[in-house]
Amino acid sequence: MDNREPMVLNVKKKTDNCLHFPLCGGCNHLDMPYEEQLSLKRQALTDLFEPVNISIPPVIKSPEAWYYRHKVQLPFGVTGKGRIKQPVLGCYEKSSHRVVDQHMCLIQDQDCTTIVNSVRKWVMDTGLTIYNEKSGTGFLRHLLLRRGNGTGEIIIGFITNEDRLKGTRNISRMLLERIEKAGLKGSKVVGIIQNINSRFTNVVLGNDELLWWGRPYIKEKMGDWHYRIGLSTFFQVNPFQTPQLYNEVLNHVPEGARVLDCYCGAGSIALWVSKKAGYVLGIDENLSSIKDARAAASYNRAKNLAFKQGDVEKELITLSRNDYNCVIFDPPRAGLTERLINSLNGSAVKRIIYVSCNPVTLKRDILLLKKRFSPVSIQAIDMFPHTEHIECVALLEA
């Protein structure tokens, strides 16, 4: 299974709108009018999916093209030499691990940017050390922020290279005072969490978390539903566009169907489609996500859905024989595994709704599933304005 096929969007990069563009790797289309970006993305998909022989309709644009990111994940770095060193915090420079010190951002929530700037000053106040990738030493690796658009709640996560600190209550208070002085507009910090990752890896999050202050999750409201989102919980980063993505999925769910929601995360899609489906079972290997999904189901008093922690590959083999005639996938960028595709080709599943953040692996998987499933439609939803990333919802039927 080869997912190395590139998806290239060639654009001349020039803009005066952002202090960090084009050096910062966070955006690459800030110099292009939004409507032109959408046309470019549609053409890229049309070219990519030509072997699939299916037409690509216009990309559904985001209601908000600016300040839409409500999950912020930034590495720490250091600038200067010898004793004159200062912490930096921002996105990586394109094609490198050099950190671009972020002082503004046109696509992430503005209160999150205020916290980023406060954290940088707080690190200098506390004297906490920065992780060095070469030596494997230092404390702070990444900053992770989650914000609920419907509630304004924010949690602050520090991914660290070392275990518990002494005096976390005191340094938490120092950070909260910094943030209060900077002033948030419509947001409230509800928790500060330490996530421990001492492995030599590019994977950001570790398995262990310690609560420094408050609570380890935010509450979020979207449409008719309430959600609980932890530091490691998968949840779409663009809350303005997410309802359109979920409605596209909902449109493809047959009335009264028994649905498997694979890679269900916090249960956001499962809840969304439960008002139309007869029964929904969500599966995810992340226990934290499953706990959040169960809490959301309980809070929303949803009676026709359940959640199970488990490996999607193993669970699907058994569950697809139990009258689940519709399967929803929202996998990682790597897409579906060969074993999972073989299981689907030999299953009784009649309909697949495939949500993909990587059109290259989506195309690969559609071609591998063609032994039994035919693509009916592919709809692109622009979850990430001013970047090359494209989210798609594909419908396949046996």
Disulfide bonds with the S-S distance in Angstrom:
none
